């Protein structure tokens, strides 16, 4: 699952891993440089970005 992948990087690398600029590199890393696979699995880029930003508010409660 992509969210688990992101959270693992967050734990090992730090909060910088949650910056919006990191989304595309994380997708490329998780989906072996194939953004089309990420879109097929997660939805359209705007939706992916919204979820990526949206779950972060729950980390800082």
CHARMM-style PDB file with segment names, atoms N, HN, CA, C and O in Angstrom:
ATOM      1  N   UNK     1       0.836  -1.168   0.000  1.00  0.00      PROA
ATOM      2  CA  UNK     1       0.000   0.000   0.000  1.00  0.00      PROA
ATOM      3  C   UNK     1       0.892   1.246   0.000  1.00  0.00      PROA
ATOM      4  O   UNK     1       1.896   1.294   0.710  1.00  0.00      PROA
ATOM      5  N   UNK     2       0.526   2.236  -0.786  1.00  0.00      PROA
ATOM      6  HN  UNK     2      -0.290   2.198  -1.362  1.00  0.00      PROA
ATOM      7  CA  UNK     2       1.363   3.425  -0.931  1.00  0.00      PROA
ATOM      8  C   UNK     2       1.468   4.211   0.371  1.00  0.00      PROA
ATOM      9  O   UNK     2       2.543   4.716   0.695  1.00  0.00      PROA
ATOM     10  N   UNK     3       0.396   4.323   1.110  1.00  0.00      PROA
ATOM     11  HN  UNK     3      -0.477   3.914   0.847  1.00  0.00      PROA
ATOM     12  CA  UNK     3       0.429   5.075   2.364  1.00  0.00      PROA
ATOM     13  C   UNK     3       1.424   4.454   3.346  1.00  0.00      PROA
ATOM     14  O   UNK     3       2.182   5.179   3.990  1.00  0.00      PROA
ATOM     15  N   UNK     4       1.432   3.163   3.466  1.00  0.00      PROA
ATOM     16  HN  UNK     4       0.816   2.575   2.943  1.00  0.00      PROA
ATOM     17  CA  UNK     4       2.393   2.484   4.331  1.00  0.00      PROA
ATOM     18  C   UNK     4       3.820   2.749   3.869  1.00  0.00      PROA
ATOM     19  O   UNK     4       4.713   2.967   4.687  1.00  0.00      PROA
ATOM     20  N   UNK     5       4.031   2.729   2.549  1.00  0.00      PROA
ATOM     21  HN  UNK     5       3.305   2.552   1.884  1.00  0.00      PROA
ATOM     22  CA  UNK     5       5.337   3.007   1.965  1.00  0.00      PROA
ATOM     23  C   UNK     5       5.797   4.408   2.357  1.00  0.00      PROA
ATOM     24  O   UNK     5       6.941   4.595   2.770  1.00  0.00      PROA
ATOM     25  N   UNK     6       4.910   5.391   2.228  1.00  0.00      PROA
ATOM     26  HN  UNK     6       3.980   5.239   1.892  1.00  0.00      PROA
ATOM     27  CA  UNK     6       5.237   6.778   2.572  1.00  0.00      PROA
ATOM     28  C   UNK     6       5.545   6.893   4.059  1.00  0.00      PROA
ATOM     29  O   UNK     6       6.504   7.561   4.444  1.00  0.00      PROA
ATOM     30  N   UNK     7       4.748   6.255   4.886  1.00  0.00      PROA
ATOM     31  HN  UNK     7       3.969   5.713   4.573  1.00  0.00      PROA
ATOM     32  CA  UNK     7       4.975   6.338   6.324  1.00  0.00      PROA
ATOM     33  C   UNK     7       6.286   5.687   6.737  1.00  0.00      PROA
ATOM     34  O   UNK     7       6.938   6.160   7.668  1.00  0.00      PROA
ATOM     35  N   UNK     8       6.681   4.622   6.072  1.00  0.00      PROA
ATOM     36  HN  UNK     8       6.151   4.238   5.316  1.00  0.00      PROA
ATOM     37  CA  UNK     8       7.981   4.004   6.352  1.00  0.00      PROA
ATOM     38  C   UNK     8       9.107   4.986   6.044  1.00  0.00      PROA
ATOM     39  O   UNK     8      10.072   5.091   6.801  1.00  0.00      PROA
ATOM     40  N   UNK     9       8.979   5.700   4.932  1.00  0.00      PROA
ATOM     41  HN  UNK     9       8.195   5.614   4.318  1.00  0.00      PROA
ATOM     42  CA  UNK     9       9.994   6.704   4.588  1.00  0.00      PROA
ATOM     43  C   UNK     9       9.961   7.861   5.579  1.00  0.00      PROA
ATOM     44  O   UNK     9      11.009   8.397   5.938  1.00  0.00      PROA
ATOM     45  N   UNK    10       8.795   8.242   6.016  1.00  0.00      PROA
ATOM     46  HN  UNK    10       7.943   7.807   5.725  1.00  0.00      PROA
ATOM     47  CA  UNK    10       8.648   9.299   7.014  1.00  0.00      PROA
ATOM     48  C   UNK    10       9.388   8.918   8.295  1.00  0.00      PROA
ATOM     49  O   UNK    10      10.099   9.742   8.871  1.00  0.00      PROA
ATOM     50  N   UNK    11       9.225   7.679   8.740  1.00  0.00      PROA
ATOM     51  HN  UNK    11       8.648   7.010   8.273  1.00  0.00      PROA
ATOM     52  CA  UNK    11       9.868   7.216   9.969  1.00  0.00      PROA
ATOM     53  C   UNK    11      11.384   7.152   9.793  1.00  0.00      PROA
ATOM     54  O   UNK    11      12.125   7.548  10.692  1.00  0.00      PROA
ATOM     55  N   UNK    12      11.852   6.659   8.652  1.00  0.00      PROA
ATOM     56  HN  UNK    12      11.250   6.336   7.921  1.00  0.00      PROA
ATOM     57  CA  UNK    12      13.290   6.475   8.468  1.00  0.00      PROA
ATOM     58  C   UNK    12      14.016   7.747   8.045  1.00  0.00      PROA
ATOM     59  O   UNK    12      15.172   7.943   8.420  1.00  0.00      PROA
ATOM     60  N   UNK    13      13.365   8.615   7.274  1.00  0.00      PROA
ATOM     61  HN  UNK    13      12.426   8.456   6.969  1.00  0.00      PROA
ATOM     62  CA  UNK    13      14.031   9.809   6.749  1.00  0.00      PROA
ATOM     63  C   UNK    13      13.667  11.053   7.553  1.00  0.00      PROA
ATOM     64  O   UNK    13      14.519  11.901   7.818  1.00  0.00      PROA
ATOM     65  N   UNK    14      12.418  11.155   7.934  1.00  0.00      PROA
ATOM     66  HN  UNK    14      11.726  10.466   7.719  1.00  0.00      PROA
ATOM     67  CA  UNK    14      11.977  12.321   8.695  1.00  0.00      PROA
ATOM     68  C   UNK    14      10.860  13.063   7.991  1.00  0.00      PROA
ATOM     69  O   UNK    14      10.388  12.664   6.927  1.00  0.00      PROA
ATOM     70  N   UNK    15      10.456  14.144   8.611  1.00  0.00      PROA
ATOM     71  HN  UNK    15      10.840  14.468   9.476  1.00  0.00      PROA
ATOM     72  CA  UNK    15       9.300  14.897   8.150  1.00  0.00      PROA
ATOM     73  C   UNK    15       9.491  15.469   6.738  1.00  0.00      PROA
ATOM     74  O   UNK    15       8.513  15.727   6.037  1.00  0.00      PROA
ATOM     75  N   UNK    16      10.748  15.665   6.323  1.00  0.00      PROA
ATOM     76  HN  UNK    16      11.542  15.455   6.892  1.00  0.00      PROA
ATOM     77  CA  UNK    16      11.010  16.174   4.973  1.00  0.00      PROA
ATOM     78  C   UNK    16      10.406  15.277   3.900  1.00  0.00      PROA
ATOM     79  O   UNK    16      10.116  15.728   2.793  1.00  0.00      PROA
ATOM     80  N   UNK    17      10.225  14.029   4.230  1.00  0.00      PROA
ATOM     81  HN  UNK    17      10.461  13.662   5.130  1.00  0.00      PROA
ATOM     82  CA  UNK    17       9.694  13.064   3.270  1.00  0.00      PROA
ATOM     83  C   UNK    17       8.232  13.340   2.944  1.00  0.00      PROA
ATOM     84  O   UNK    17       7.698  12.778   1.987  1.00  0.00      PROA
ATOM     85  N   UNK    18       7.583  14.188   3.718  1.00  0.00      PROA
ATOM     86  HN  UNK    18       8.017  14.644   4.495  1.00  0.00      PROA
ATOM     87  CA  UNK    18       6.180  14.496   3.492  1.00  0.00      PROA
ATOM     88  C   UNK    18       5.973  15.810   2.737  1.00  0.00      PROA
ATOM     89  O   UNK    18       4.835  16.232   2.532  1.00  0.00      PROA
ATOM     90  N   UNK    19       7.054  16.451   2.325  1.00  0.00      PROA
ATOM     91  HN  UNK    19       7.979  16.108   2.492  1.00  0.00      PROA
ATOM     92  CA  UNK    19       6.928  17.676   1.543  1.00  0.00      PROA
ATOM     93  C   UNK    19       6.295  17.344   0.201  1.00  0.00      PROA
ATOM     94  O   UNK    19       6.517  16.268  -0.354  1.00  0.00      PROA
ATOM     95  N   UNK    20       5.513  18.266  -0.308  1.00  0.00      PROA
ATOM     96  HN  UNK    20       5.332  19.140   0.143  1.00  0.00      PROA
ATOM     97  CA  UNK    20       4.788  18.014  -1.561  1.00  0.00      PROA
ATOM     98  C   UNK    20       5.730  17.701  -2.719  1.00  0.00      PROA
ATOM     99  O   UNK    20       5.361  16.958  -3.629  1.00  0.00      PROA
ATOM    100  N   UNK    21       6.937  18.255  -2.700  1.00  0.00      PROA
ATOM    101  HN  UNK    21       7.237  18.859  -1.962  1.00  0.00      PROA
ATOM    102  CA  UNK    21       7.914  17.978  -3.767  1.00  0.00      PROA
ATOM    103  C   UNK    21       8.376  16.523  -3.767  1.00  0.00      PROA
ATOM    104  O   UNK    21       8.916  16.045  -4.764  1.00  0.00      PROA
ATOM    105  N   UNK    22       8.170  15.830  -2.673  1.00  0.00      PROA
ATOM    106  HN  UNK    22       7.731  16.219  -1.863  1.00  0.00      PROA
ATOM    107  CA  UNK    22       8.595  14.436  -2.557  1.00  0.00      PROA
ATOM    108  C   UNK    22       7.582  13.447  -3.132  1.00  0.00      PROA
ATOM    109  O   UNK    22       7.896  12.269  -3.302  1.00  0.00      PROA
ATOM    110  N   UNK    23       6.378  13.915  -3.432  1.00  0.00      PROA
ATOM    111  HN  UNK    23       6.123  14.872  -3.294  1.00  0.00      PROA
ATOM    112  CA  UNK    23       5.337  12.993  -3.889  1.00  0.00      PROA
ATOM    113  C   UNK    23       5.742  12.255  -5.159  1.00  0.00      PROA
ATOM    114  O   UNK    23       5.682  11.026  -5.201  1.00  0.00      PROA
ATOM    115  N   UNK    24       6.149  12.975  -6.181  1.00  0.00      PROA
ATOM    116  HN  UNK    24       6.198  13.973  -6.146  1.00  0.00      PROA
ATOM    117  CA  UNK    24       6.523  12.319  -7.439  1.00  0.00      PROA
ATOM    118  C   UNK    24       7.707  11.367  -7.255  1.00  0.00      PROA
ATOM    119  O   UNK    24       7.647  10.237  -7.740  1.00  0.00      PROA
ATOM    120  N   UNK    25       8.782  11.781  -6.571  1.00  0.00      PROA
ATOM    121  HN  UNK    25       8.830  12.699  -6.177  1.00  0.00      PROA
ATOM    122  CA  UNK    25       9.876  10.821  -6.349  1.00  0.00      PROA
ATOM    123  C   UNK    25       9.443   9.577  -5.570  1.00  0.00      PROA
ATOM    124  O   UNK    25       9.912   8.475  -5.856  1.00  0.00      PROA
ATOM    125  N   UNK    26       8.555   9.745  -4.591  1.00  0.00      PROA
ATOM    126  HN  UNK    26       8.174  10.640  -4.359  1.00  0.00      PROA
ATOM    127  CA  UNK    26       8.069   8.582  -3.843  1.00  0.00      PROA
ATOM    128  C   UNK    26       7.241   7.662  -4.731  1.00  0.00      PROA
ATOM    129  O   UNK    26       7.354   6.440  -4.644  1.00  0.00      PROA
ATOM    130  N   UNK    27       6.410   8.253  -5.584  1.00  0.00      PROA
ATOM    131  HN  UNK    27       6.319   9.246  -5.654  1.00  0.00      PROA
ATOM    132  CA  UNK    27       5.628   7.436  -6.518  1.00  0.00      PROA
ATOM    133  C   UNK    27       6.549   6.680  -7.463  1.00  0.00      PROA
ATOM    134  O   UNK    27       6.340   5.496  -7.725  1.00  0.00      PROA
ATOM    135  N   UNK    28       7.565   7.362  -7.972  1.00  0.00      PROA
ATOM    136  HN  UNK    28       7.735   8.324  -7.759  1.00  0.00      PROA
ATOM    137  CA  UNK    28       8.512   6.708  -8.887  1.00  0.00      PROA
ATOM    138  C   UNK    28       9.246   5.571  -8.184  1.00  0.00      PROA
ATOM    139  O   UNK    28       9.456   4.509  -8.769  1.00  0.00      PROA
ATOM    140  N   UNK    29       9.630   5.791  -6.946  1.00  0.00      PROA
ATOM    141  HN  UNK    29       9.460   6.654  -6.471  1.00  0.00      PROA
ATOM    142  CA  UNK    29      10.336   4.762  -6.189  1.00  0.00      PROA
ATOM    143  C   UNK    29       9.431   3.559  -5.926  1.00  0.00      PROA
ATOM    144  O   UNK    29       9.828   2.415  -6.150  1.00  0.00      PROA
ATOM    145  N   UNK    30       8.232   3.820  -5.456  1.00  0.00      PROA
ATOM    146  HN  UNK    30       7.910   4.749  -5.273  1.00  0.00      PROA
ATOM    147  CA  UNK    30       7.299   2.734  -5.125  1.00  0.00      PROA
ATOM    148  C   UNK    30       6.857   1.962  -6.367  1.00  0.00      PROA
ATOM    149  O   UNK    30       6.735   0.737  -6.330  1.00  0.00      PROA
ATOM    150  N   UNK    31       6.619   2.675  -7.455  1.00  0.00      PROA
ATOM    151  HN  UNK    31       6.718   3.670  -7.485  1.00  0.00      PROA
ATOM    152  CA  UNK    31       6.079   2.046  -8.677  1.00  0.00      PROA
ATOM    153  C   UNK    31       7.149   1.836  -9.747  1.00  0.00      PROA
ATOM    154  O   UNK    31       6.845   1.779 -10.939  1.00  0.00      PROA
ATOM    155  N   UNK    32       8.396   1.722  -9.314  1.00  0.00      PROA
ATOM    156  HN  UNK    32       8.643   1.768  -8.346  1.00  0.00      PROA
ATOM    157  CA  UNK    32       9.510   1.386 -10.200  1.00  0.00      PROA
ATOM    158  C   UNK    32       9.560   2.297 -11.423  1.00  0.00      PROA
ATOM    159  O   UNK    32       9.682   1.842 -12.560  1.00  0.00      PROA
ATOM    160  N   UNK    33       9.460   3.597 -11.151  1.00  0.00      PROA
ATOM    161  HN  UNK    33       9.361   3.966 -10.227  1.00  0.00      PROA
ATOM    162  CA  UNK    33       9.590   4.643 -12.170  1.00  0.00      PROA
ATOM    163  C   UNK    33       8.449   4.641 -13.186  1.00  0.00      PROA
ATOM    164  O   UNK    33       8.607   5.164 -14.289  1.00  0.00      PROA
ATOM    165  N   UNK    34       7.321   4.070 -12.834  1.00  0.00      PROA
ATOM    166  HN  UNK    34       7.193   3.645 -11.938  1.00  0.00      PROA
ATOM    167  CA  UNK    34       6.188   4.000 -13.758  1.00  0.00      PROA
ATOM    168  C   UNK    34       4.975   4.722 -13.158  1.00  0.00      PROA
ATOM    169  O   UNK    34       4.170   4.127 -12.441  1.00  0.00      PROA
ATOM    170  N   UNK    35       4.869   6.002 -13.465  1.00  0.00      PROA
ATOM    171  HN  UNK    35       5.523   6.485 -14.047  1.00  0.00      PROA
ATOM    172  CA  UNK    35       3.772   6.814 -12.945  1.00  0.00      PROA
ATOM    173  C   UNK    35       2.425   6.281 -13.425  1.00  0.00      PROA
ATOM    174  O   UNK    35       1.431   6.390 -12.707  1.00  0.00      PROA
ATOM    175  N   UNK    36       2.376   5.716 -14.611  1.00  0.00      PROA
ATOM    176  HN  UNK    36       3.183   5.627 -15.195  1.00  0.00      PROA
ATOM    177  CA  UNK    36       1.119   5.160 -15.133  1.00  0.00      PROA
ATOM    178  C   UNK    36       0.592   4.061 -14.210  1.00  0.00      PROA
ATOM    179  O   UNK    36      -0.617   3.954 -14.005  1.00  0.00      PROA
ATOM    180  N   UNK    37       1.480   3.252 -13.658  1.00  0.00      PROA
ATOM    181  HN  UNK    37       2.463   3.339 -13.824  1.00  0.00      PROA
ATOM    182  CA  UNK    37       1.058   2.223 -12.703  1.00  0.00      PROA
ATOM    183  C   UNK    37       0.516   2.858 -11.419  1.00  0.00      PROA
ATOM    184  O   UNK    37      -0.459   2.374 -10.843  1.00  0.00      PROA
ATOM    185  N   UNK    38       1.148   3.933 -10.982  1.00  0.00      PROA
ATOM    186  HN  UNK    38       1.940   4.326 -11.449  1.00  0.00      PROA
ATOM    187  CA  UNK    38       0.677   4.635  -9.789  1.00  0.00      PROA
ATOM    188  C   UNK    38      -0.726   5.190 -10.015  1.00  0.00      PROA
ATOM    189  O   UNK    38      -1.595   5.070  -9.151  1.00  0.00      PROA
ATOM    190  N   UNK    39      -0.939   5.795 -11.173  1.00  0.00      PROA
ATOM    191  HN  UNK    39      -0.233   5.893 -11.874  1.00  0.00      PROA
ATOM    192  CA  UNK    39      -2.250   6.360 -11.498  1.00  0.00      PROA
ATOM    193  C   UNK    39      -3.292   5.250 -11.589  1.00  0.00      PROA
ATOM    194  O   UNK    39      -4.420   5.413 -11.123  1.00  0.00      PROA
ATOM    195  N   UNK    40      -2.918   4.130 -12.185  1.00  0.00      PROA
ATOM    196  HN  UNK    40      -2.002   3.998 -12.564  1.00  0.00      PROA
ATOM    197  CA  UNK    40      -3.854   3.002 -12.290  1.00  0.00      PROA
ATOM    198  C   UNK    40      -4.224   2.468 -10.909  1.00  0.00      PROA
ATOM    199  O   UNK    40      -5.357   2.037 -10.692  1.00  0.00      PROA
ATOM    200  N   UNK    41      -3.289   2.494  -9.991  1.00  0.00      PROA
ATOM    201  HN  UNK    41      -2.369   2.844 -10.168  1.00  0.00      PROA
ATOM    202  CA  UNK    41      -3.513   1.957  -8.658  1.00  0.00      PROA
ATOM    203  C   UNK    41      -4.174   2.962  -7.710  1.00  0.00      PROA
ATOM    204  O   UNK    41      -5.017   2.587  -6.895  1.00  0.00      PROA
ATOM    205  N   UNK    42      -3.793   4.238  -7.818  1.00  0.00      PROA
ATOM    206  HN  UNK    42      -3.108   4.543  -8.481  1.00  0.00      PROA
ATOM    207  CA  UNK    42      -4.193   5.232  -6.831  1.00  0.00      PROA
ATOM    208  C   UNK    42      -5.201   6.269  -7.317  1.00  0.00      PROA
ATOM    209  O   UNK    42      -5.859   6.918  -6.503  1.00  0.00      PROA
ATOM    210  N   UNK    43      -5.327   6.430  -8.618  1.00  0.00      PROA
ATOM    211  HN  UNK    43      -4.793   5.902  -9.278  1.00  0.00      PROA
ATOM    212  CA  UNK    43      -6.247   7.433  -9.146  1.00  0.00      PROA
ATOM    213  C   UNK    43      -5.497   8.556  -9.850  1.00  0.00      PROA
ATOM    214  O   UNK    43      -4.281   8.497 -10.026  1.00  0.00      PROA
ATOM    215  N   UNK    44      -6.229   9.551 -10.237  1.00  0.00      PROA
ATOM    216  HN  UNK    44      -7.217   9.599 -10.094  1.00  0.00      PROA
ATOM    217  CA  UNK    44      -5.657  10.677 -10.972  1.00  0.00      PROA
ATOM    218  C   UNK    44      -4.687  11.476 -10.095  1.00  0.00      PROA
ATOM    219  O   UNK    44      -4.818  11.481  -8.871  1.00  0.00      PROA
ATOM    220  N   UNK    45      -3.707  12.157 -10.724  1.00  0.00      PROA
ATOM    221  HN  UNK    45      -3.601  12.154 -11.719  1.00  0.00      PROA
ATOM    222  CA  UNK    45      -2.701  12.900  -9.955  1.00  0.00      PROA
ATOM    223  C   UNK    45      -3.277  13.875  -8.927  1.00  0.00      PROA
ATOM    224  O   UNK    45      -2.759  13.968  -7.814  1.00  0.00      PROA
ATOM    225  N   UNK    46      -4.328  14.595  -9.276  1.00  0.00      PROA
ATOM    226  HN  UNK    46      -4.749  14.520 -10.180  1.00  0.00      PROA
ATOM    227  CA  UNK    46      -4.919  15.536  -8.316  1.00  0.00      PROA
ATOM    228  C   UNK    46      -5.455  14.802  -7.091  1.00  0.00      PROA
ATOM    229  O   UNK    46      -5.332  15.286  -5.966  1.00  0.00      PROA
ATOM    230  N   UNK    47      -6.040  13.652  -7.310  1.00  0.00      PROA
ATOM    231  HN  UNK    47      -6.140  13.258  -8.224  1.00  0.00      PROA
ATOM    232  CA  UNK    47      -6.572  12.842  -6.207  1.00  0.00      PROA
ATOM    233  C   UNK    47      -5.436  12.307  -5.336  1.00  0.00      PROA
ATOM    234  O   UNK    47      -5.533  12.319  -4.109  1.00  0.00      PROA
ATOM    235  N   UNK    48      -4.366  11.841  -5.967  1.00  0.00      PROA
ATOM    236  HN  UNK    48      -4.287  11.832  -6.963  1.00  0.00      PROA
ATOM    237  CA  UNK    48      -3.206  11.327  -5.230  1.00  0.00      PROA
ATOM    238  C   UNK    48      -2.625  12.439  -4.357  1.00  0.00      PROA
ATOM    239  O   UNK    48      -2.333  12.225  -3.180  1.00  0.00      PROA
ATOM    240  N   UNK    49      -2.461  13.612  -4.936  1.00  0.00      PROA
ATOM    241  HN  UNK    49      -2.698  13.786  -5.892  1.00  0.00      PROA
ATOM    242  CA  UNK    49      -1.906  14.755  -4.213  1.00  0.00      PROA
ATOM    243  C   UNK    49      -2.792  15.147  -3.035  1.00  0.00      PROA
ATOM    244  O   UNK    49      -2.290  15.455  -1.954  1.00  0.00      PROA
ATOM    245  N   UNK    50      -4.088  15.136  -3.237  1.00  0.00      PROA
ATOM    246  HN  UNK    50      -4.496  14.886  -4.115  1.00  0.00      PROA
ATOM    247  CA  UNK    50      -5.035  15.489  -2.178  1.00  0.00      PROA
ATOM    248  C   UNK    50      -4.935  14.510  -1.011  1.00  0.00      PROA
ATOM    249  O   UNK    50      -4.926  14.927   0.147  1.00  0.00      PROA
ATOM    250  N   UNK    51      -4.861  13.242  -1.299  1.00  0.00      PROA
ATOM    251  HN  UNK    51      -4.868  12.903  -2.239  1.00  0.00      PROA
ATOM    252  CA  UNK    51      -4.737  12.225  -0.246  1.00  0.00      PROA
ATOM    253  C   UNK    51      -3.393  12.351   0.463  1.00  0.00      PROA
ATOM    254  O   UNK    51      -3.323  12.250   1.688  1.00  0.00      PROA
ATOM    255  N   UNK    52      -2.324  12.571  -0.304  1.00  0.00      PROA
ATOM    256  HN  UNK    52      -2.380  12.653  -1.299  1.00  0.00      PROA
ATOM    257  CA  UNK    52      -0.981  12.711   0.254  1.00  0.00      PROA
ATOM    258  C   UNK    52      -0.940  13.863   1.252  1.00  0.00      PROA
ATOM    259  O   UNK    52      -0.367  13.729   2.334  1.00  0.00      PROA
ATOM    260  N   UNK    53      -1.539  14.982   0.897  1.00  0.00      PROA
ATOM    261  HN  UNK    53      -2.004  15.092   0.018  1.00  0.00      PROA
ATOM    262  CA  UNK    53      -1.574  16.139   1.797  1.00  0.00      PROA
ATOM    263  C   UNK    53      -2.585  15.925   2.919  1.00  0.00      PROA
ATOM    264  O   UNK    53      -2.345  16.340   4.053  1.00  0.00      PROA
ATOM    265  N   UNK    54      -3.698  15.289   2.618  1.00  0.00      PROA
ATOM    266  HN  UNK    54      -3.892  14.951   1.697  1.00  0.00      PROA
ATOM    267  CA  UNK    54      -4.775  15.145   3.572  1.00  0.00      PROA
ATOM    268  C   UNK    54      -4.472  14.270   4.772  1.00  0.00      PROA
ATOM    269  O   UNK    54      -4.884  14.590   5.887  1.00  0.00      PROA
ATOM    270  N   UNK    55      -3.762  13.172   4.567  1.00  0.00      PROA
ATOM    271  HN  UNK    55      -3.427  12.912   3.662  1.00  0.00      PROA
ATOM    272  CA  UNK    55      -3.515  12.272   5.704  1.00  0.00      PROA
ATOM    273  C   UNK    55      -2.506  12.855   6.689  1.00  0.00      PROA
ATOM    274  O   UNK    55      -2.446  12.424   7.840  1.00  0.00      PROA
ATOM    275  N   UNK    56      -1.716  13.827   6.247  1.00  0.00      PROA
ATOM    276  HN  UNK    56      -1.765  14.177   5.311  1.00  0.00      PROA
ATOM    277  CA  UNK    56      -0.666  14.360   7.094  1.00  0.00      PROA
ATOM    278  C   UNK    56      -1.194  15.070   8.328  1.00  0.00      PROA
ATOM    279  O   UNK    56      -0.520  15.097   9.358  1.00  0.00      PROA
ATOM    280  N   UNK    57      -2.374  15.639   8.244  1.00  0.00      PROA
ATOM    281  HN  UNK    57      -2.922  15.617   7.408  1.00  0.00      PROA
ATOM    282  CA  UNK    57      -2.907  16.345   9.426  1.00  0.00      PROA
ATOM    283  C   UNK    57      -3.114  15.384  10.602  1.00  0.00      PROA
ATOM    284  O   UNK    57      -3.140  15.816  11.754  1.00  0.00      PROA
ATOM    285  N   UNK    58      -3.259  14.109  10.324  1.00  0.00      PROA
ATOM    286  HN  UNK    58      -3.238  13.758   9.388  1.00  0.00      PROA
ATOM    287  CA  UNK    58      -3.459  13.126  11.381  1.00  0.00      PROA
ATOM    288  C   UNK    58      -2.155  12.713  12.054  1.00  0.00      PROA
ATOM    289  O   UNK    58      -2.174  12.091  13.116  1.00  0.00      PROA
ATOM    290  N   UNK    59      -1.025  13.054  11.445  1.00  0.00      PROA
ATOM    291  HN  UNK    59      -1.009  13.559  10.582  1.00  0.00      PROA
ATOM    292  CA  UNK    59       0.276  12.707  12.025  1.00  0.00      PROA
ATOM    293  C   UNK    59       0.684  13.667  13.125  1.00  0.00      PROA
ATOM    294  O   UNK    59       1.492  13.319  13.986  1.00  0.00      PROA
ATOM    295  N   UNK    60       0.138  14.863  13.104  1.00  0.00      PROA
ATOM    296  HN  UNK    60      -0.519  15.145  12.405  1.00  0.00      PROA
ATOM    297  CA  UNK    60       0.594  15.907  14.004  1.00  0.00      PROA
ATOM    298  C   UNK    60      -0.398  16.225  15.108  1.00  0.00      PROA
ATOM    299  O   UNK    60      -0.315  17.286  15.727  1.00  0.00      PROA
ATOM    300  N   UNK    61      -1.329  15.328  15.361  1.00  0.00      PROA
ATOM    301  HN  UNK    61      -1.397  14.466  14.858  1.00  0.00      PROA
ATOM    302  CA  UNK    61      -2.343  15.554  16.402  1.00  0.00      PROA
ATOM    303  C   UNK    61      -1.766  15.250  17.761  1.00  0.00      PROA
ATOM    304  OT1 UNK    61      -2.461  15.379  18.770  1.00  0.00      PROA
TER     305      UNK     61
END
